Amino acid sequence: MSAYVVAGRAVITDQKRAVLKPWRAAITAALAGTGELLGEQPVEVRLGFVFARPKSVRRLLPSVRPDIDKTSRAALDALTESGCVKDDAQVVDLHVTKRYGAQPGVRIEVRVAGHNQEGTQW
């Protein structure tokens, strides 16, 4: 994000919007029509991000950019834009992972909070 002042008002812009906007749109499109809308209920969300491993990289895990909080925020915004939830403020439990893999993307799992048994698998 970057900020500047125009005519005495602060303006905040996302420097990565050219990349972020199509990525969020792809998530929104994939989520659209995938199940029942959860309305305003509290929800639990799991996000599993998979990134392609560059050929020169030897590290086991992607401990580099993009930041896990920024990717999570974009995915949660897409969850709201898709209509699955009314607002991402409904998320009361969030589990996020970042890994390397052959098929880059994100796996998103959403369920109503409090409706799972102890030890239930996602």
MDTraj code that builds the backbone (N, CA, C; nanometers):
import mdtraj as md
import numpy as np

residues = "MET SER ALA TYR VAL VAL ALA GLY ARG ALA VAL ILE THR ASP GLN LYS ARG ALA VAL LEU LYS PRO TRP ARG ALA ALA ILE THR ALA ALA LEU ALA GLY THR GLY GLU LEU LEU GLY GLU GLN PRO VAL GLU VAL ARG LEU GLY PHE VAL PHE ALA ARG PRO LYS SER VAL ARG ARG LEU LEU PRO SER VAL ARG PRO ASP ILE ASP LYS THR SER ARG ALA ALA LEU ASP ALA LEU THR GLU SER GLY CYS VAL LYS ASP ASP ALA GLN VAL VAL ASP LEU HIS VAL THR LYS ARG TYR GLY ALA GLN PRO GLY VAL ARG ILE GLU VAL ARG VAL ALA GLY HIS ASN GLN GLU GLY THR GLN TRP".split()
xyz = np.array([
    [0.0837, -0.1162, 0.0000],
    [0.0000, 0.0000, 0.0000],
    [0.0893, 0.1238, 0.0000],
    [0.0388, 0.2263, -0.0646],
    [0.1073, 0.3538, -0.0579],
    [0.0036, 0.4626, -0.0335],
    [0.0459, 0.5685, 0.0298],
    [-0.0468, 0.6766, 0.0629],
    [0.0141, 0.8099, 0.0208],
    [-0.0732, 0.9002, -0.0187],
    [-0.0315, 1.0350, -0.0531],
    [-0.1498, 1.1280, -0.0296],
    [-0.1247, 1.2591, -0.0336],
    [-0.2288, 1.3574, -0.0059],
    [-0.2631, 1.4328, -0.1339],
    [-0.3927, 1.4429, -0.1614],
    [-0.4424, 1.5189, -0.2754],
    [-0.5490, 1.6140, -0.2228],
    [-0.5282, 1.7434, -0.2450],
    [-0.6234, 1.8459, -0.2014],
    [-0.6604, 1.8304, -0.0532],
    [-0.5607, 1.8005, 0.0290],
    [-0.5832, 1.7899, 0.1722],
    [-0.6462, 1.6602, 0.2192],
    [-0.6662, 1.5629, 0.1291],
    [-0.7249, 1.4335, 0.1670],
    [-0.6254, 1.3210, 0.1415],
    [-0.6212, 1.2275, 0.2329],
    [-0.5318, 1.1134, 0.2168],
    [-0.5909, 1.0151, 0.1163],
    [-0.5073, 0.9672, 0.0262],
    [-0.5463, 0.8670, -0.0724],
    [-0.4556, 0.7467, -0.0522],
    [-0.5147, 0.6278, -0.0390],
    [-0.4380, 0.5051, -0.0190],
    [-0.4617, 0.4153, -0.1391],
    [-0.3538, 0.3658, -0.2000],
    [-0.3658, 0.2771, -0.3147],
    [-0.2836, 0.1515, -0.2915],
    [-0.3240, 0.0463, -0.3583],
    [-0.2523, -0.0809, -0.3508],
    [-0.1563, -0.0873, -0.4684],
    [-0.0284, -0.0974, -0.4407],
    [0.0724, -0.0999, -0.5460],
    [0.0648, -0.2278, -0.6298],
    [0.0092, -0.3335, -0.5776],
    [0.0030, -0.4615, -0.6469],
    [-0.1344, -0.4879, -0.7083],
    [-0.2174, -0.3843, -0.7262],
    [-0.3550, -0.4060, -0.7718],
    [-0.3622, -0.4717, -0.9087],
    [-0.2632, -0.4502, -0.9948],
    [-0.2645, -0.5112, -1.1273],
    [-0.2572, -0.6638, -1.1182],
    [-0.1891, -0.7146, -1.0170],
    [-0.1789, -0.8587, -0.9965],
    [-0.2918, -0.9075, -0.9064],
    [-0.3209, -0.8304, -0.8035],
    [-0.4186, -0.8710, -0.7026],
    [-0.5607, -0.8789, -0.7571],
    [-0.6007, -0.7824, -0.8371],
    [-0.7388, -0.7775, -0.8848],
    [-0.7773, -0.9019, -0.9653],
    [-0.6991, -0.9446, -1.0656],
    [-0.7377, -1.0662, -1.1391],
    [-0.7327, -1.1926, -1.0520],
    [-0.6391, -1.1951, -0.9559],
    [-0.6281, -1.3112, -0.8677],
    [-0.7526, -1.3230, -0.7807],
    [-0.7958, -1.2101, -0.7227],
    [-0.9179, -1.2113, -0.6421],
    [-1.0387, -1.2442, -0.7272],
    [-1.0421, -1.1929, -0.8497],
    [-1.1539, -1.2214, -0.9399],
    [-1.1610, -1.3702, -0.9719],
    [-1.0471, -1.4350, -0.9875],
    [-1.0442, -1.5788, -1.0147],
    [-1.0979, -1.6577, -0.8955],
    [-1.0603, -1.6179, -0.7747],
    [-1.1119, -1.6844, -0.6545],
    [-1.2625, -1.6615, -0.6433],
    [-1.3059, -1.5383, -0.6651],
    [-1.4487, -1.5051, -0.6567],
    [-1.5282, -1.5897, -0.7556],
    [-1.4789, -1.6003, -0.8787],
    [-1.5477, -1.6794, -0.9814],
    [-1.5528, -1.8269, -0.9432],
    [-1.4440, -1.8780, -0.8877],
    [-1.4409, -2.0189, -0.8478],
    [-1.5362, -2.0467, -0.7324],
    [-1.5531, -1.9499, -0.6429],
    [-1.6412, -1.9683, -0.5274],
    [-1.7889, -1.9519, -0.5634],
    [-1.8173, -1.8733, -0.6641],
    [-1.9565, -1.8449, -0.7007],
    [-2.0298, -1.9738, -0.7350],
    [-2.1411, -1.9943, -0.6714],
    [-2.2241, -2.1109, -0.6992],
    [-2.1691, -2.2424, -0.6485],
    [-2.0774, -2.2401, -0.5521],
    [-2.0174, -2.3645, -0.5039],
    [-2.0918, -2.4272, -0.3877],
    [-2.1905, -2.3590, -0.3353],
    [-2.2626, -2.4162, -0.2215],
    [-2.3578, -2.3155, -0.1622],
    [-2.4101, -2.3496, -0.0457],
    [-2.5065, -2.2603, 0.0175],
    [-2.4379, -2.1350, 0.0696],
    [-2.5098, -2.0264, 0.0631],
    [-2.4578, -1.9019, 0.1166],
    [-2.4707, -1.9074, 0.2678],
    [-2.3689, -1.8631, 0.3361],
    [-2.3663, -1.8752, 0.4815],
    [-2.4220, -1.7525, 0.5521],
    [-2.4644, -1.6533, 0.4756],
    [-2.5296, -1.5366, 0.5346],
    [-2.4424, -1.4659, 0.6354],
    [-2.4977, -1.4449, 0.7545],
    [-2.4278, -1.3692, 0.8577],
    [-2.3788, -1.4578, 0.9725],
    [-2.3771, -1.5878, 0.9529],
    [-2.3333, -1.6794, 1.0581],
    [-2.1819, -1.6699, 1.0786],
    [-2.1341, -1.6946, 1.1994],
    [-1.9889, -1.7003, 1.2201],
    [-1.9338, -1.8227, 1.1480],
    [-1.8162, -1.8082, 1.0867],
    [-1.7590, -1.9172, 1.0084],
    [-1.6139, -1.9442, 1.0465],
    [-1.5712, -2.0660, 1.0172],
    [-1.4327, -2.1082, 1.0305],
    [-1.3796, -2.1250, 0.8889],
    [-1.2569, -2.0786, 0.8655],
    [-1.2000, -2.0819, 0.7307],
    [-1.0612, -2.1440, 0.7351],
    [-1.0344, -2.2296, 0.6363],
    [-0.9004, -2.2843, 0.6142],
    [-0.8565, -2.2417, 0.4753],
    [-0.7360, -2.1888, 0.4681],
    [-0.6775, -2.1479, 0.3411],
    [-0.5466, -2.2231, 0.3235],
    [-0.5322, -2.2914, 0.2129],
    [-0.4084, -2.3626, 0.1820],
    [-0.3497, -2.3090, 0.0528],
    [-0.2500, -2.2227, 0.0632],
    [-0.1874, -2.1636, -0.0544],
    [-0.0749, -2.2530, -0.1044],
    [-0.0693, -2.2733, -0.2353],
    [0.0357, -2.3528, -0.2972],
    [0.1033, -2.2664, -0.4027],
    [0.2356, -2.2572, -0.3936],
    [0.3144, -2.1777, -0.4863],
    [0.4092, -2.2681, -0.5630],
    [0.4363, -2.2314, -0.6876],
    [0.5348, -2.3053, -0.7673],
    [0.6738, -2.2779, -0.7095],
    [0.7516, -2.3820, -0.6967],
    [0.8877, -2.3659, -0.6438],
    [0.9791, -2.3239, -0.7600],
    [1.0446, -2.2093, -0.7477],
    [1.1398, -2.1703, -0.8515],
    [1.2518, -2.2740, -0.8610],
    [1.3039, -2.2957, -0.9801],
    [1.4065, -2.3985, -1.0012],
    [1.5306, -2.3772, -0.9150],
    [1.5633, -2.2527, -0.8869],
    [1.6845, -2.2231, -0.8094],
    [1.6640, -2.2331, -0.6586],
    [1.5418, -2.2559, -0.6131],
    [1.5119, -2.2570, -0.4693],
    [1.5278, -2.3970, -0.4113],
    [1.5990, -2.4048, -0.3002],
    [1.6212, -2.5327, -0.2332],
    [1.5461, -2.5430, -0.1008],
    [1.4957, -2.4306, -0.0500],
    [1.4276, -2.4334, 0.0802],
    [1.3022, -2.5202, 0.0715],
    [1.2666, -2.5803, 0.1814],
    [1.1510, -2.6694, 0.1887],
    [1.0190, -2.5939, 0.1843],
    [1.0109, -2.4813, 0.2531],
    [0.8865, -2.4048, 0.2633],
    [0.9042, -2.2645, 0.2054],
    [0.7968, -2.2059, 0.1525],
    [0.8049, -2.0728, 0.0914],
    [0.8038, -1.9607, 0.1948],
    [0.9149, -1.9432, 0.2635],
    [0.9252, -1.8426, 0.3697],
    [0.9670, -1.7071, 0.3133],
    [0.9131, -1.6750, 0.1965],
    [0.9396, -1.5492, 0.1277],
    [0.8061, -1.4886, 0.0833],
    [0.8102, -1.3735, 0.0197],
    [0.6884, -1.3099, -0.0304],
    [0.6188, -1.4005, -0.1302],
    [0.4881, -1.3933, -0.1382],
    [0.3992, -1.2993, -0.0729],
    [0.3736, -1.3380, 0.0731],
    [0.3477, -1.2350, 0.1528],
    [0.3211, -1.2550, 0.2950],
    [0.1913, -1.3317, 0.3139],
    [0.1882, -1.4176, 0.4127],
    [0.0701, -1.5007, 0.4387],
    [-0.0508, -1.4154, 0.4799],
    [-0.0268, -1.3033, 0.5468],
    [-0.1396, -1.2188, 0.5869],
    [-0.2013, -1.1480, 0.4666],
    [-0.1192, -1.1096, 0.3692],
    [-0.1729, -1.0412, 0.2512],
    [-0.2496, -1.1381, 0.1615],
    [-0.1974, -1.2595, 0.1442],
    [-0.2695, -1.3578, 0.0635],
    [-0.4004, -1.3963, 0.1315],
    [-0.3977, -1.4062, 0.2639],
    [-0.5198, -1.4393, 0.3387],
    [-0.6238, -1.3298, 0.3239],
    [-0.5809, -1.2061, 0.3364],
    [-0.6741, -1.0941, 0.3242],
    [-0.7389, -1.0931, 0.1856],
    [-0.6604, -1.1171, 0.0816],
    [-0.7155, -1.1198, -0.0542],
    [-0.8162, -1.2330, -0.0703],
    [-0.7858, -1.3498, -0.0147],
    [-0.8783, -1.4635, -0.0244],
    [-1.0069, -1.4367, 0.0533],
    [-0.9953, -1.3766, 0.1710],
    [-1.1150, -1.3456, 0.2498],
    [-1.1994, -1.2379, 0.1821],
    [-1.1352, -1.1413, 0.1185],
    [-1.2096, -1.0405, 0.0424],
    [-1.2851, -1.1069, -0.0726],
    [-1.2214, -1.2020, -0.1399],
    [-1.2872, -1.2741, -0.2490],
    [-1.4038, -1.3573, -0.1970],
    [-1.3902, -1.4128, -0.0773],
    [-1.4983, -1.4888, -0.0151],
    [-1.6204, -1.3993, 0.0045],
    [-1.5974, -1.2757, 0.0443],
    [-1.7062, -1.1798, 0.0605],
    [-1.7636, -1.1397, -0.0756],
    [-1.6761, -1.1098, -0.1716],
    [-1.7215, -1.0691, -0.3048],
    [-1.8028, -1.1781, -0.3736],
    [-1.7724, -1.3033, -0.3450],
    [-1.8449, -1.4146, -0.4076],
    [-1.9851, -1.4302, -0.3506],
    [-2.0090, -1.3700, -0.2338],
    [-2.1392, -1.3817, -0.1703],
    [-2.1513, -1.4996, -0.0761],
    [-2.0448, -1.5768, -0.0593],
    [-2.0494, -1.6912, 0.0331],
    [-2.0769, -1.6454, 0.1750],
    [-2.0170, -1.5344, 0.2124],
    [-2.0428, -1.4724, 0.3422],
    [-2.0753, -1.3257, 0.3170],
    [-2.1438, -1.2664, 0.4127],
    [-2.1805, -1.1254, 0.3966],
    [-2.0600, -1.0346, 0.4190],
    [-1.9749, -1.0715, 0.5155],
    [-1.8589, -0.9902, 0.5485],
    [-1.7511, -1.0811, 0.6065],
    [-1.6259, -1.0547, 0.5725],
    [-1.5199, -1.1405, 0.6254],
    [-1.4979, -1.1204, 0.7755],
    [-1.5679, -1.0261, 0.8357],
    [-1.5655, -1.0111, 0.9811],
    [-1.6329, -1.1298, 1.0500],
    [-1.7082, -1.2101, 0.9751],
    [-1.7747, -1.3287, 1.0298],
    [-1.6759, -1.4406, 1.0617],
    [-1.5538, -1.4306, 1.0107],
    [-1.4535, -1.5345, 1.0334],
    [-1.4081, -1.5272, 1.1786],
    [-1.4351, -1.6351, 1.2526],
    [-1.3963, -1.6409, 1.3936],
    [-1.2800, -1.7366, 1.4171],
    [-1.2473, -1.8157, 1.3156],
    [-1.1358, -1.9092, 1.3249],
    [-1.0732, -1.9165, 1.1865],
    [-0.9411, -1.8948, 1.1786],
    [-0.8716, -1.8921, 1.0506],
    [-0.7432, -1.9721, 1.0616],
    [-0.7268, -2.0688, 0.9712],
    [-0.6045, -2.1491, 0.9661],
    [-0.5480, -2.1344, 0.8252],
    [-0.4210, -2.0951, 0.8156],
    [-0.3607, -2.0666, 0.6855],
    [-0.2275, -2.1386, 0.6734],
    [-0.2038, -2.1987, 0.5564],
    [-0.0745, -2.2607, 0.5272],
    [-0.0235, -2.2090, 0.3930],
    [0.1083, -2.2137, 0.3776],
    [0.1766, -2.1749, 0.2545],
    [0.2762, -2.2848, 0.2232],
    [0.2655, -2.3445, 0.1052],
    [0.3540, -2.4553, 0.0670],
    [0.3959, -2.4411, -0.0786],
    [0.4980, -2.5183, -0.1165],
    [0.5331, -2.5329, -0.2571],
    [0.4617, -2.6562, -0.3086],
    [0.4266, -2.6548, -0.4368],
    [0.3617, -2.7705, -0.4948],
    [0.3559, -2.7608, -0.6457],
    [0.3154, -2.8714, -0.7068],
    [0.3094, -2.8801, -0.8529],
    [0.1932, -2.8005, -0.9106],
    [0.0845, -2.7879, -0.8357],
    [-0.0354, -2.7195, -0.8832],
    [-0.0587, -2.5930, -0.8001],
    [-0.0065, -2.4764, -0.8438],
    [-0.0252, -2.3527, -0.7677],
    [-0.1731, -2.3139, -0.7571],
    [-0.2085, -2.2533, -0.6467],
    [-0.3457, -2.2082, -0.6252],
    [-0.3747, -2.1965, -0.4772],
    [-0.5024, -2.1947, -0.4454],
    [-0.5431, -2.1886, -0.3055],
    [-0.6631, -2.2798, -0.2863],
    [-0.6622, -2.3535, -0.1789],
    [-0.7768, -2.4359, -0.1402],
    [-0.8460, -2.3608, -0.0273],
    [-0.9757, -2.3386, -0.0440],
    [-1.0526, -2.2639, 0.0548],
    [-1.1622, -2.3543, 0.1096],
    [-1.1646, -2.3699, 0.2396],
    [-1.2696, -2.4474, 0.3052],
    [-1.3377, -2.3573, 0.4077],
    [-1.4694, -2.3553, 0.4021],
    [-1.5481, -2.2703, 0.4911],
    [-1.6570, -2.3553, 0.5532],
    [-1.6783, -2.3380, 0.6820],
    [-1.7903, -2.4049, 0.7481],
    [-1.8425, -2.3176, 0.8604],
    [-1.9665, -2.3420, 0.8953],
    [-2.0292, -2.2672, 1.0041],
    [-1.9549, -2.2993, 1.1328],
    [-1.9207, -2.1990, 1.2083],
    [-1.8466, -2.2169, 1.3335],
    [-1.9343, -2.2841, 1.4381],
    [-1.8715, -2.3703, 1.5161],
    [-1.9413, -2.4322, 1.6269],
    [-2.0226, -2.5549, 1.5907],
    [-2.0225, -2.5945, 1.4636],
    [-2.1001, -2.7109, 1.4208],
    [-2.0126, -2.8327, 1.3948],
    [-1.8948, -2.8341, 1.4518],
    [-1.8081, -2.9494, 1.4315],
    [-1.7827, -3.0204, 1.5641],
    [-1.7605, -3.1470, 1.5552],
    [-1.7274, -3.2270, 1.6729],
    [-1.5771, -3.2212, 1.6955],
    [-1.5357, -3.2366, 1.8176],
    [-1.3930, -3.2407, 1.8500],
    [-1.3281, -3.3510, 1.7675],
    [-1.2196, -3.3172, 1.7014],
    [-1.1471, -3.4153, 1.6203],
    [-1.2006, -3.4300, 1.4794],
    [-1.3021, -3.3545, 1.4407],
    [-1.3559, -3.3632, 1.3052],
    [-1.2500, -3.3191, 1.2053],
    [-1.2353, -3.3936, 1.0977],
    [-1.1414, -3.3587, 0.9929],
    [-1.2045, -3.2595, 0.8971],
    [-1.1248, -3.1719, 0.8424],
    [-1.1724, -3.0766, 0.7417],
    [-1.1827, -3.1454, 0.6091],
])
top = md.Topology()
chain = top.add_chain()
for i, resn in enumerate(residues, 1):
    res = top.add_residue(resn, chain, resSeq=i)
    for name in ("N", "CA", "C"):
        top.add_atom(name, md.element.get_by_symbol(name[0]), res)
traj = md.Trajectory(xyz[None], top)
